[in-house]
Amino acid sequence: MPPKKENPKYVKGKYTEGTKESVKKYNAAHYDRVEIRVQKGQLARLKEIANNHKTSLNNLYNTALLKYLYETDPDSFKYLTSDE
């Protein structure tokens, strides 16, 4: 029987510190971060809206931003959504 690892990255059904570090490293390599500010009380409402639409808050923001650009500035929309 192999010896148990001291600090495994993944334990079935558990989110360990190793897993957390791996996710953090992946996100840093693949995503840019954007911080937005909303008035006090709006965050809870936005989370509720996202939940009602069965989506994440992040997806709600991205969808709203892309829709806004599509409607107001098609060239910027094309630039953001192209693979070039």
Steps between C-alpha positions, in 0.01 A plus 500: 500500500650839397565755774244778544594841369548762770318782319306368198375751241168322463307295747175359365225746579728747678641835392850494645765773522686328216191512280446863592856587397463310170179686415661833592800425276275394208281809534803732509632344178169501309294798619532873557330639810258791496357654814171686492330697773129518563301700753438347840216253482525438126735203530239288678241593237739418214583163657127428528444595135789278388366214712150544351655474152700194609831666419798646681546865582809498278302364204226756562756785478669357191170446320378852584827656384506311171133579434565868568797505260307306235221757511708817531837429340499201261868548408610462862273199537658337194848580632430342839332190360744423218773240538770722351 
